[in-house]
Amino acid sequence: MSSARQQLLNLITDPDAAYDQPAAALRPLQLQAAQELFEQRATQIPLVKRRADDAAITRIRSFDDLVPLLFAHTVYKSYPASFFEQGRWDRMLAWLDTLSVADVKNVDVSGVRNVDDWLERLWAAGHAVIATSGTTGKCSFLNHTMVDREMKSRHARYSVGWPFARANADRPVFWLGPIKGRQSSVEAAIANAQNWGRPGATYALSQEPLLISEVSEMAAMRNKMVKGTATPDEIAAFESKGAQKGERMRASLREFAAKIFEHRHEPIFLSGLWAQHMLIIERARELGIGDGEFHPQSVVSAGGGLKGVSLPDDYQQRVDRFYGPVLRFAAYGMTEMAQTLPRCEAGRYHIPPGLIVLPLDAPGEQLVKPEHANGQPVEARFAFLDLLYEGRWGGLITGDKVRIDFADRCACGRHGPTLLDNISRYTQPGQDDHIGCAGTIDAYIRGAVA
């Protein structure tokens, strides 16, 4: 790893300083790091070289030069659906190879039965490929090196909980989900358990591996239902299976809650979905446990999990009252990004030095700059170059609509720029996100695989 990249990434070990760096002071080092990374990846990933050649970019002199080199977020699920559906795992390797630094084409896939077997073969060969949830019907697959995993865990150790608490491997950790599998949420669970968990005191709701094949089957069925191609028998079987699984998870969570309550008077780390927290409250009431009985230095995270769930309008307020004045951290991140933006006391997301944030216009073609803002937060499409990755190119245009404040100071007193806490998507689930570079990138990949 280059000296400039390493220098920027190492700043995270002092998070109070890392998240309070003047943008102007970081810019020269970030440009140097981007140039060094570009030189490496252009020789390792032909798609990066092709993008550079098309845009006549030979050197990164400004952040504008990075924009044509960014991949659309859809690129990591751009494989032909037939490869996945027909079990063409050798062809899936050829596709993944177009997006990876290391050669993955020679991984042994003989006898592979499904996507979970395929992922395990990759991991056995040293390629730490993780999958996203695939709730839109198609999973993304992202290659990492083992060093990438270590660096991501290190970043989480210093960023998760900032600025309210610091991970010190000294408290019980409760994760309201599976902690095994090759999926992005599992990776987060493992990192938090390592960073926050007292030895022998990590508790997960499920020890069963999260299987990507099952997630994909569910997503495919949901898509068929939306399109109206699912038969009544298929729908009935799907809903019955979902109801049975839901009841099993509900029963497990009620039992799991008892373990949480045993530790409520000491600092704990607890992470789950809003609906799960509401079930915990329901169980607490049955046991006579009231509001505000948790240790104030406990770290509690809640979010997501609202699809198909009926909750009262004041569910967030109820959860807040139940746990009381605990530490409620939040961060902005995604599977494709190794480094997260934690939220400060003023409700703004702060940018780590090793992440070059590149706010773009809606088509994803031009940088949105401070002079466009007129001193006010401005809407932009979130894009970035993550300097951490060794396994793939870290430049991506996302589907997220953000408001960025270029002010030199946040209301918390630290340096900016910052993102406001009102992030949304440019499109709804099932809709196509029209990013300018997406079509040409997909064409490159199809040609390379062919």
C-alpha positions in Angstrom: 0.0 0.0 0.0 1.3 3.5 -0.9 2.6 5.8 1.8 -0.1 8.4 1.1 -2.9 5.9 1.3 -1.5 4.4 4.5 -1.0 7.8 6.1 -4.6 8.7 5.5 -6.0 5.4 6.6 -3.9 5.4 9.7 -5.4 8.7 10.9 -8.5 6.7 12.0 -6.6 5.3 15.0 -7.2 8.7 16.6 -10.8 9.2 15.6 -11.3 12.5 17.4 -8.6 14.0 15.2 -9.6 11.9 12.1 -13.1 13.3 12.0 -11.9 16.9 12.6 -9.6 17.4 9.7 -9.9 20.6 7.5 -10.8 19.5 3.9 -8.2 21.8 2.4 -5.5 20.3 4.5 -6.4 16.7 3.4 -6.9 17.5 -0.3 -3.2 17.3 -1.5 -2.6 14.0 0.3 -5.9 12.6 -1.0 -5.0 13.5 -4.5 -1.5 11.9 -4.1 -3.1 8.8 -2.7 -5.7 8.7 -5.5 -2.9 9.0 -8.1 -0.9 6.2 -6.6 -4.0 3.9 -6.3 -5.0 4.7 -9.9 -1.5 3.8 -11.2 -1.8 0.4 -9.5 -5.4 -0.5 -10.4 -5.1 0.6 -14.0 -2.5 -2.2 -14.5 -4.5 -4.8 -12.5 -8.1 -4.2 -13.5 -8.6 -3.7 -17.3 -11.9 -2.0 -16.7 -10.2 0.8 -14.8 -7.7 1.2 -17.7 -10.5 1.2 -20.2 -12.4 3.9 -18.4 -9.2 6.0 -18.2 -8.4 5.5 -21.9 -12.0 6.5 -22.9 -11.8 9.7 -20.8 -8.1 10.4 -21.8 -7.1 10.4 -18.2 -3.4 9.6 -17.5 -3.0 11.3 -14.1 -5.3 12.4 -11.2 -4.7 16.1 -11.0 -8.0 17.0 -9.5 -11.0 15.2 -8.1 -12.8 15.9 -11.4 -10.4 13.4 -13.0 -11.8 10.6 -10.7 -15.4 10.9 -11.8 -15.1 9.1 -15.2 -13.2 6.3 -13.4 -16.1 5.5 -10.9 -18.2 2.4 -11.4 -21.9 2.4 -11.2 -23.2 0.7 -8.1 -25.0 -1.9 -10.3 -21.7 -3.2 -11.6 -21.3 -5.7 -8.7 -24.5 -7.5 -9.8 -24.0 -7.1 -13.5 -23.5 -10.8 -14.2 -26.0 -12.4 -16.6 -28.8 -13.9 -14.6 -28.5 -17.1 -16.5 -25.0 -17.8 -15.0 -26.5 -17.7 -11.6 -29.8 -19.5 -12.3 -28.1 -22.3 -14.4 -25.3 -22.8 -12.0 -22.6 -21.7 -14.4 -20.1 -21.1 -11.6 -17.1 -21.0 -14.0 -18.8 -18.2 -15.9 -19.5 -16.4 -12.6 -15.8 -16.6 -11.9 -15.0 -15.1 -15.3 -17.4 -12.2 -14.4 -16.0 -11.7 -10.9 -12.5 -11.7 -12.4 -13.3 -8.5 -14.4 -13.8 -6.7 -11.1 -11.0 -8.2 -9.0 -7.3 -7.4 -8.5 -6.4 -11.1 -8.0 -7.0 -13.8 -10.6 -10.1 -15.8 -9.5 -10.7 -17.7 -12.8 -8.8 -20.8 -11.6 -10.7 -21.4 -8.4 -11.9 -25.0 -8.4 -15.7 -25.1 -8.8 -16.1 -28.7 -9.7 -19.1 -30.2 -7.8 -20.4 -26.8 -6.7 -24.1 -27.2 -6.0 -25.2 -23.6 -5.3 -24.0 -20.1 -4.6 -23.1 -20.9 -1.0 -20.7 -23.7 -2.2 -19.3 -21.2 -4.8 -18.6 -18.6 -2.1 -16.9 -21.2 0.2 -14.6 -22.3 -2.7 -13.6 -18.7 -3.2 -12.9 -18.2 0.5 -10.9 -21.4 0.6 -8.7 -20.0 -2.2 -8.1 -16.7 -0.2 -10.8 -14.5 -1.9 -13.1 -13.1 0.8 -16.1 -12.5 -1.4 -19.2 -11.2 0.4 -22.7 -10.9 -0.9 -25.4 -8.3 -0.3 -28.9 -9.2 0.7 -30.3 -9.3 -2.8 -33.7 -8.0 -1.8 -34.1 -6.4 -5.2 -33.8 -9.9 -6.8 -30.1 -10.0 -7.5 -27.2 -10.2 -5.1 -24.1 -8.2 -5.5 -20.7 -10.0 -5.0 -17.7 -8.0 -3.8 -14.2 -9.3 -3.6 -11.9 -8.6 -0.7 -8.5 -9.7 0.3 -8.0 -11.0 3.9 -6.1 -7.8 4.6 -9.1 -5.8 3.5 -11.2 -7.6 6.1 -8.6 -6.8 8.8 -8.5 -3.1 7.8 -12.3 -2.9 7.7 -12.5 -4.4 11.2 -9.8 -1.9 12.3 -11.8 1.0 10.9 -14.9 -0.2 12.7 -13.1 -0.5 16.0 -12.4 3.3 15.9 -15.5 4.6 14.1 -18.4 2.5 15.4 -19.7 4.3 18.5 -17.8 7.6 17.8 -18.0 10.2 19.3 -20.0 8.7 22.2 -18.1 5.4 23.1 -14.9 3.6 22.2 -14.7 -0.1 21.5 -12.6 -1.9 24.1 -13.5 -5.6 23.9 -14.9 -5.4 27.4 -18.7 -5.8 27.3 -21.3 -8.4 26.4 -22.4 -8.1 22.7 -25.9 -9.0 21.6 -26.5 -9.3 17.9 -30.1 -9.9 16.9 -29.4 -11.9 13.8 -27.0 -14.6 12.4 -23.3 -14.4 13.0 -22.2 -16.9 10.4 -22.3 -16.7 6.6 -20.7 -14.8 3.7 -23.1 -11.8 3.8 -22.5 -8.2 4.5 -24.5 -8.0 7.7 -22.7 -11.0 9.1 -19.4 -9.3 8.4 -20.5 -6.4 10.5 -21.6 -8.7 13.3 -18.2 -10.4 13.4 -16.3 -7.1 13.4 -18.5 -5.7 16.2 -18.1 -8.9 18.2 -14.3 -8.7 17.9 -14.1 -5.0 18.7 -16.7 -4.7 21.5 -17.1 -8.2 22.9 -15.7 -9.4 26.1 -14.2 -12.9 25.6 -16.9 -15.5 25.8 -19.7 -12.9 26.0 -20.9 -12.6 22.4 -24.5 -13.7 21.8 -26.2 -14.0 18.5 -29.9 -14.7 17.8 -29.0 -17.5 15.4 -26.0 -19.7 15.0 -27.3 -21.1 11.7 -25.3 -19.7 8.7 -27.1 -17.1 6.6 -27.4 -18.9 3.3 -27.3 -16.7 0.1 -29.2 -19.4 -1.8 -32.2 -19.0 0.5 -32.1 -15.2 0.4 -32.0 -15.4 -3.4 -34.9 -17.8 -3.6 -37.0 -15.5 -1.4 -36.0 -12.4 -3.5 -36.9 -14.2 -6.7 -40.3 -15.2 -5.4 -41.0 -11.7 -4.3 -40.2 -10.4 -7.8 -42.5 -13.0 -9.3 -45.3 -11.8 -7.0 -44.7 -8.2 -8.0 -44.7 -9.1 -11.7 -47.8 -11.2 -11.3 -46.2 -14.4 -12.6 -46.3 -16.4 -9.4 -49.1 -19.0 -9.2 -51.6 -19.1 -6.3 -50.0 -22.3 -5.0 -46.5 -20.8 -5.1 -47.7 -17.7 -3.2 -49.5 -19.8 -0.6 -46.4 -21.9 -0.1 -44.1 -18.9 0.1 -46.3 -17.1 2.6 -46.7 -20.2 4.8 -43.0 -20.8 4.8 -42.4 -17.1 5.7 -45.0 -17.2 8.5 -43.4 -20.4 10.0 -40.0 -18.8 9.9 -41.3 -15.7 11.5 -42.9 -17.6 14.4 -39.6 -19.5 15.0 -37.6 -16.3 15.0 -40.2 -14.6 17.3 -39.9 -17.5 19.8 -36.1 -17.4 19.6 -36.1 -13.7 20.2 -38.4 -13.9 23.3 -36.0 -16.5 24.7 -32.9 -14.4 23.7 -34.4 -11.4 25.4 -34.0 -13.0 28.8 -30.2 -13.1 28.3 -30.2 -9.4 27.4 -32.1 -8.6 30.6 -29.6 -10.5 32.7 -27.0 -8.0 31.6 -29.0 -4.8 31.6 -27.3 -3.3 34.6 -23.9 -3.4 33.0 -22.6 -1.7 29.8 -23.6 -3.9 26.8 -23.5 -3.6 23.0 -26.9 -4.4 21.4 -27.8 -4.1 17.7 -31.1 -5.1 16.1 -34.0 -4.0 13.9 -36.8 -1.8 15.1 -39.3 -4.6 15.1 -37.0 -6.8 17.1 -36.6 -4.1 19.7 -40.4 -3.9 20.0 -40.6 -7.6 20.7 -38.0 -7.2 23.4 -40.1 -4.5 25.0 -43.1 -6.8 24.8 -41.2 -9.6 26.6 -39.9 -7.1 29.2 -43.4 -6.0 30.1 -44.4 -9.6 30.7 -41.5 -10.0 33.1 -42.2 -6.7 34.9 -39.2 -4.8 33.5 -39.9 -1.1 33.0 -38.4 1.7 31.1 -34.9 3.1 31.7 -33.4 0.1 33.5 -30.3 -0.3 31.2 -26.8 0.9 32.1 -26.3 4.4 30.6 -23.0 3.4 29.0 -24.7 0.7 27.0 -24.5 1.1 23.2 -27.8 0.4 21.5 -28.3 0.4 17.8 -31.7 0.2 16.0 -32.8 0.5 12.4 -34.4 -1.0 9.4 -36.5 -4.1 9.3 -39.8 -2.3 8.6 -40.9 -4.1 5.3 -44.1 -6.0 5.9 -44.1 -5.2 9.6 -46.9 -3.3 11.3 -45.6 -1.1 14.1 -47.2 1.7 16.1 -46.6 5.2 14.9 -44.5 6.0 18.0 -42.3 2.9 17.8 -39.1 4.9 17.9 -40.1 6.9 20.9 -41.1 3.7 22.7 -37.8 2.1 22.0 -36.0 5.2 23.2 -38.0 5.3 26.4 -37.4 1.6 27.1 -33.6 1.7 26.9 -33.4 5.2 28.5 -30.4 7.4 28.3 -28.0 4.9 26.7 -25.6 5.6 23.9 -27.4 5.6 20.6 -24.8 5.8 17.8 -25.5 6.0 14.1 -23.5 5.9 11.0 -23.9 6.1 7.2 -22.4 3.3 5.2 -23.1 0.5 2.7 -21.7 -2.9 1.8 -19.6 -1.4 -1.1 -17.9 1.0 1.3 -15.3 -0.2 3.8 -15.3 3.1 5.8 -18.3 4.6 7.5 -19.4 8.1 8.3 -20.4 8.3 12.0 -23.0 10.8 13.1 -22.0 13.5 15.6 -23.9 15.1 18.4 -25.4 17.6 16.0 -26.8 14.9 13.8 -24.4 15.2 10.9 -22.3 12.5 9.3 -18.5 13.1 9.3 -16.1 11.8 6.6 -13.0 9.7 7.4 -9.8 10.9 5.8 -9.3 7.7 3.9 -12.6 8.1 2.0 -12.7 10.6 -0.8 -16.3 11.7 -1.1 -17.3 12.9 -4.6 -20.8 14.4 -4.6 -22.3 14.3 -8.1 -25.2 15.6 -10.0 -28.2 13.3 -10.5 -26.9 11.6 -13.6 -23.6 10.9 -11.9 -21.5 12.8 -14.4 -20.3 16.1 -12.8 -19.0 17.0 -9.4 -21.1 19.2 -7.2 -18.7 21.8 -5.7 -18.9 24.3 -2.9 -19.4 27.1 -5.3 -22.7 25.5 -6.4 -24.0 25.6 -2.9 -24.3 29.3 -2.2 -23.5 28.7 1.4 -26.3 26.2 1.9 -26.5 22.4 2.0 -26.9 21.1 -1.6 -28.4 17.9 -3.0 -26.1 15.4 -4.6 -25.7 11.8 -5.7 -23.3 10.2 -3.3 -20.1 8.8 -4.8 -16.7 8.0 -3.4 -13.2 6.6 -3.8 -12.5 4.3 -0.8 -8.7 4.1 -0.4 -8.8 1.0 1.8 -9.5 -1.7 -0.7 -6.7 -4.0 -2.1 -9.1 -6.6 -3.6 -10.9 -4.3 -6.0 -11.3 -0.8 -7.3 -12.9 1.4 -4.6 -14.5 4.0 -6.7 -18.3 3.9 -6.9 -21.4 6.0 -7.8 -24.2 5.0 -5.5 -28.0 5.3 -5.8 -28.2 7.5 -2.7 -29.5 11.1 -2.6 -27.7 13.1 0.0 -27.5 16.7 1.1 -23.9 17.8 1.7 -22.9 20.9 3.7 -19.5 22.3 2.5 -19.2 24.6 5.5 -15.8 24.5 7.1 -17.4 23.8 10.5 -20.2 21.5 11.7 -22.6 22.7 14.4 -20.7 20.2 16.7 -17.6 22.4 16.3 -15.6 19.9 14.2 -14.4 20.6 10.6 -16.6 19.8 7.7 -17.9 19.0 5.1 -20.7 16.9 6.5 -23.8 15.0 5.3 -27.2 15.8 6.6 -29.3 13.1 8.3 -31.9 12.9 5.5 -30.5 10.4 3.1 -32.8 8.8 0.6 -32.7 6.8 -2.7 -33.0 8.2 -6.3 -35.3 5.3 -7.2 -37.8 3.0 -5.6 -37.2 -0.8 -5.3 -37.7 -2.4 -8.7 -37.0 0.8 -10.7 -33.9 1.3 -12.8 -31.4 3.9 -11.6 -30.2 5.8 -14.6 -26.5 6.6 -14.1 -24.6 7.9 -17.0 -21.7 5.4 -17.0 -23.7 2.3 -16.2 -24.4 1.2 -19.7 -20.9 1.5 -21.0 -19.5 -0.3 -17.9 -21.9 -3.2 -18.4 -20.9 -3.4 -22.1 -17.2 -3.6 -21.1 -17.9 -6.4 -18.7 -20.1 -8.4 -21.1 -17.4 -8.2 -23.7 -14.7 -9.3 -21.3 -16.7 -12.3 -20.1 -17.6 -13.3 -23.6 
